[in-house]
């Protein structure tokens, strides 16, 4: 199974040890599922860690280095405009299309209200954890 994760999933999975996102991430790793992201998504993740969680550059680098041990970093070729309410979220769908993901895991309401795009299901971690 191929999974694309967005920024808010990464925040929840890495910042709260007992969150559903954290448990799902562990389950994905145990089952050797492919987990995809992009440099753009990681850049946003780093920015939030610094701004909202007050991490310094060294701490952020350590967190990202750990993630890069199991995330598959890709660079989407195609640009799309599907999420009109928050165009920044299009990068998540671009990643999922490029990686041929089965699921996008997110807490973002702009993405979740789409529900599915070109066969890629968009679900909360609480929904995916029940499926796998």
Secondary structure, DSSP 8 states (H G I E B T S, - for coil): -EEEE-HHHHHHHHH-TTSHHHHHHHHHHHTT-EEEEEHHHHHHHHHHHHHHH---HHHHHHHHHHHTTTEEEE---------STTGGGHHHHHHHHHHT-SEEE---HHHHTT-EETTEEEE-HHHHHHH-
